[in-house]
């Protein structure tokens, strides 16, 4: 896991981060001609959250006891019929 850096203590870095946030484009950090790091904007995909939330309540009409019985029945039926060939 990465270590966080408080950019408020480094004004030049804070300005760079503000630019990256505003433009939504990453910036390469170079030493001589070599890229040593990249500052990228963080994006939050609200459509993914909306898609997930659309599933809430979608199983409300399912009889969970019957579902569990069907699952256990299928497990035991499939387990006893499965042959292992080596």
Protein Blocks (a to p, Z undefined) as FASTA:
>chain_A
ZZdddfklmmklmmmmmmmmmnopacdddehjacfbdcddddddfklmmmmmmmgoplmm
pcfklmmmmmmmmmmmmmmmpccdZZ
